[in-house]
């Protein structure tokens, strides 16, 4: 599984910790929390997905 920041304003997601690869169902939740906290510390605003969007993205 992969987590990736979706933003047209961030050209290089890796520069802000906006990408994580090789995740499992057990590690995706903590990785998402860590990513959101890291982005917030850099002044980025995050918007949570709805549970329906998360479900669709996770099952793709």
Secondary structure, 3 states (H helix, E strand, C coil): CCEECCCCCCCCHHHHCCEECCCCCCCHHHHHHHHHHHHHHCCCCCCCCCHHHHHHHHHC
